[in-house]
Amino acid sequence: MDHQDPEVPTCPGQLVQHHSRLIILLCLSAPGGVSLVVPQPNINATVAQNILLSVEYTCRGVATIEWKHVSSWGTTNIAEWRSGNYINISTVYKDRVTTFENGSIQLQNVGMRDAGYYFVTVTEEHGTNAYGTIVVNVYEIIYEDLHFVAVLFAFLAAVSAILICLMWLCNKSLHLFQKKTTHKLTGISLQL
Protein backbone atom coordinates (compact mmCIF):
# COMPACT_ATOMS: atom_id res chain seq x y z
CA MET A 1 0.00 0.00 0.00
CA ASP A 2 1.31 3.43 -0.97
CA HIS A 3 1.53 5.74 2.05
CA GLN A 4 1.70 9.50 1.43
CA ASP A 5 3.02 12.15 3.78
CA PRO A 6 0.13 14.51 4.73
CA GLU A 7 2.51 17.53 4.57
CA VAL A 8 3.38 17.03 0.88
CA PRO A 9 0.65 18.28 -1.50
CA THR A 10 -0.54 15.93 -4.25
CA CYS A 11 -2.54 18.11 -6.68
CA PRO A 12 -1.37 21.33 -8.48
CA GLY A 13 -3.81 23.60 -6.56
CA GLN A 14 -2.52 22.35 -3.23
CA LEU A 15 1.06 22.77 -4.46
CA VAL A 16 0.51 26.47 -5.24
CA GLN A 17 -1.19 27.01 -1.89
CA HIS A 18 1.70 25.20 -0.15
CA HIS A 19 4.30 27.42 -1.89
CA SER A 20 2.29 30.56 -0.99
CA ARG A 21 2.35 29.56 2.67
CA LEU A 22 6.10 28.98 2.50
CA ILE A 23 6.69 32.41 0.96
CA ILE A 24 4.55 34.11 3.64
CA LEU A 25 6.42 32.23 6.39
CA LEU A 26 9.79 33.20 4.90
CA CYS A 27 8.74 36.88 4.75
CA LEU A 28 7.55 36.83 8.34
CA SER A 29 10.67 35.08 9.61
CA ALA A 30 13.04 37.46 7.79
CA PRO A 31 14.83 39.92 10.10
CA GLY A 32 13.45 42.99 8.28
CA GLY A 33 10.47 43.69 6.12
CA VAL A 34 7.75 46.26 6.04
CA SER A 35 4.45 46.37 4.19
CA LEU A 36 2.17 49.32 3.57
CA VAL A 37 -1.46 49.44 2.44
CA VAL A 38 -3.17 52.60 1.14
CA PRO A 39 -6.93 51.82 1.12
CA GLN A 40 -8.01 55.11 -0.49
CA PRO A 41 -5.42 56.45 -2.98
CA ASN A 42 -7.70 59.27 -4.25
CA ILE A 43 -9.52 61.72 -1.97
CA ASN A 44 -11.91 64.48 -3.09
CA ALA A 45 -12.55 67.19 -0.52
CA THR A 46 -14.12 70.62 -0.30
CA VAL A 47 -12.59 73.70 1.27
CA ALA A 48 -12.68 73.75 5.11
CA GLN A 49 -13.27 69.99 5.33
CA ASN A 50 -11.20 67.60 7.48
CA ILE A 51 -9.67 64.64 5.61
CA LEU A 52 -8.08 61.40 6.77
CA LEU A 53 -5.04 60.21 4.82
CA SER A 54 -5.42 56.59 5.80
CA VAL A 55 -2.64 53.98 5.63
CA GLU A 56 -1.86 50.78 7.47
CA TYR A 57 1.67 49.41 7.86
CA THR A 58 3.12 46.29 9.39
CA CYS A 59 6.72 45.49 10.27
CA ARG A 60 8.62 43.35 12.71
CA GLY A 61 10.75 46.13 14.18
CA VAL A 62 10.34 49.79 15.02
CA ALA A 63 9.27 51.94 12.07
CA THR A 64 9.75 55.58 11.17
CA ILE A 65 6.85 57.21 9.29
CA GLU A 66 7.36 60.28 7.13
CA TRP A 67 4.72 62.29 5.23
CA LYS A 68 5.43 64.84 2.47
CA HIS A 69 3.15 67.03 0.36
CA VAL A 70 4.07 67.78 -3.26
CA SER A 71 2.10 70.35 -5.27
CA SER A 72 2.65 73.14 -7.77
CA TRP A 73 3.78 75.29 -4.80
CA GLY A 74 6.64 72.90 -3.99
CA THR A 75 7.46 70.07 -1.59
CA THR A 76 6.66 70.39 2.10
CA ASN A 77 7.53 67.99 4.92
CA ILE A 78 4.41 67.43 6.99
CA ALA A 79 5.35 65.06 9.80
CA GLU A 80 7.85 62.43 10.83
CA TRP A 81 7.62 60.13 13.80
CA ARG A 82 8.94 56.87 15.15
CA SER A 83 6.36 54.54 16.61
CA GLY A 84 6.34 54.91 20.36
CA ASN A 85 8.99 57.67 20.37
CA TYR A 86 8.94 61.19 18.99
CA ILE A 87 6.62 63.14 16.70
CA ASN A 88 8.00 65.98 14.60
CA ILE A 89 5.33 68.05 12.82
CA SER A 90 6.28 70.86 10.46
CA THR A 91 5.44 74.38 11.70
CA VAL A 92 3.26 74.90 8.60
CA TYR A 93 1.03 71.99 9.69
CA LYS A 94 1.47 72.25 13.48
CA ASP A 95 -2.16 73.08 14.35
CA ARG A 96 -3.74 71.17 11.45
CA VAL A 97 -2.31 67.63 11.59
CA THR A 98 -3.10 64.70 13.86
CA THR A 99 -0.92 61.58 13.63
CA PHE A 100 -2.04 58.01 14.31
CA GLU A 101 -0.09 54.88 15.34
CA ASN A 102 -1.06 53.03 12.16
CA GLY A 103 0.76 55.68 10.06
CA SER A 104 -2.31 57.68 9.05
CA ILE A 105 -2.67 61.44 9.44
CA GLN A 106 -5.71 63.69 9.62
CA LEU A 107 -5.49 67.07 7.91
CA GLN A 108 -7.93 69.64 9.27
CA ASN A 109 -9.52 72.61 7.53
CA VAL A 110 -8.14 71.93 4.05
CA GLY A 111 -7.69 74.74 1.54
CA MET A 112 -6.95 74.94 -2.16
CA ARG A 113 -3.19 74.81 -1.42
CA ASP A 114 -3.64 71.37 0.17
CA ALA A 115 -4.44 69.77 -3.17
CA GLY A 116 -1.67 67.60 -4.59
CA TYR A 117 0.25 64.42 -3.88
CA TYR A 118 0.88 63.09 -0.39
CA PHE A 119 3.78 60.67 -0.08
CA VAL A 120 4.24 58.42 2.91
CA THR A 121 7.44 56.50 3.59
CA VAL A 122 7.64 53.79 6.25
CA THR A 123 11.24 52.83 7.10
CA GLU A 124 11.87 49.81 9.27
CA GLU A 125 14.87 49.90 11.62
CA HIS A 126 16.78 47.34 9.48
CA GLY A 127 16.57 49.70 6.48
CA THR A 128 13.59 48.27 4.58
CA ASN A 129 11.25 50.90 3.08
CA ALA A 130 7.68 50.95 1.86
CA TYR A 131 6.12 53.83 -0.06
CA GLY A 132 2.57 55.02 -0.62
CA THR A 133 0.90 57.88 -2.46
CA ILE A 134 -2.46 59.59 -1.98
CA VAL A 135 -3.81 62.15 -4.45
CA VAL A 136 -5.97 64.87 -2.86
CA ASN A 137 -8.27 67.09 -4.93
CA VAL A 138 -9.75 70.12 -3.15
CA TYR A 139 -12.75 71.94 -4.59
CA GLU A 140 -14.31 75.25 -3.68
CA ILE A 141 -17.84 75.12 -2.31
CA ILE A 142 -19.98 76.15 -5.25
CA TYR A 143 -23.31 76.00 -3.45
CA GLU A 144 -22.40 79.08 -1.39
CA ASP A 145 -22.32 81.10 -4.63
CA LEU A 146 -25.64 79.55 -5.65
CA HIS A 147 -27.04 80.36 -2.22
CA PHE A 148 -26.09 84.04 -2.69
CA VAL A 149 -27.74 84.08 -6.13
CA ALA A 150 -30.91 82.44 -4.73
CA VAL A 151 -31.14 84.99 -1.88
CA LEU A 152 -30.57 87.89 -4.30
CA PHE A 153 -33.24 86.51 -6.65
CA ALA A 154 -35.74 86.14 -3.76
CA PHE A 155 -35.01 89.70 -2.62
CA LEU A 156 -35.53 91.12 -6.14
CA ALA A 157 -38.76 89.11 -6.54
CA ALA A 158 -40.09 90.50 -3.23
CA VAL A 159 -39.20 94.08 -4.21
CA SER A 160 -40.87 93.68 -7.61
CA ALA A 161 -44.00 92.21 -5.97
CA ILE A 162 -44.20 95.22 -3.62
CA LEU A 163 -43.77 97.61 -6.55
CA ILE A 164 -46.52 95.84 -8.52
CA CYS A 165 -48.87 96.13 -5.52
CA LEU A 166 -48.08 99.85 -5.17
CA MET A 167 -48.71 100.42 -8.87
CA TRP A 168 -52.04 98.58 -8.59
CA LEU A 169 -53.05 100.74 -5.59
CA CYS A 170 -52.02 103.91 -7.43
CA ASN A 171 -54.04 102.83 -10.47
CA LYS A 172 -57.13 102.10 -8.31
CA SER A 173 -56.76 105.45 -6.52
CA LEU A 174 -56.46 107.23 -9.85
CA HIS A 175 -59.65 105.55 -11.17
CA LEU A 176 -61.54 106.48 -7.97
CA PHE A 177 -60.29 110.05 -8.22
CA GLN A 178 -61.32 110.22 -11.89
CA LYS A 179 -64.80 108.87 -11.08
CA LYS A 180 -65.28 111.44 -8.30
CA THR A 181 -64.01 114.23 -10.52
CA THR A 182 -66.21 113.12 -13.41
CA HIS A 183 -69.19 112.79 -11.08
CA LYS A 184 -68.62 116.31 -9.68
CA LEU A 185 -68.20 117.79 -13.16
CA THR A 186 -71.38 116.12 -14.33
CA GLY A 187 -73.22 117.50 -11.32
CA ILE A 188 -71.91 121.03 -11.99
CA SER A 189 -72.82 120.96 -15.69
CA LEU A 190 -76.39 119.80 -14.86
CA GLN A 191 -76.85 122.74 -12.51
CA LEU A 192 -75.87 125.21 -15.21
Buried (B, 14 or more C-beta within 10 A) or exposed (E): EEEEEEEEBEEEEEEEEEEEEEEEEEEEEEEBBBEBEBEEEEBEBBBEBEBBBBBBBBBBEEBBBBBBBEBEEEEBBBBBBBBEEEEEBBEEBEEBBEBBEEBBBBBEEBEEEBBBEBBBBBBBBBEBBBEBEBEBEBEEEEEEEEEEEEEEEEEEEEEEEEEEEEEEEEEEEEEEEEEEEEEEEEEEEEEE
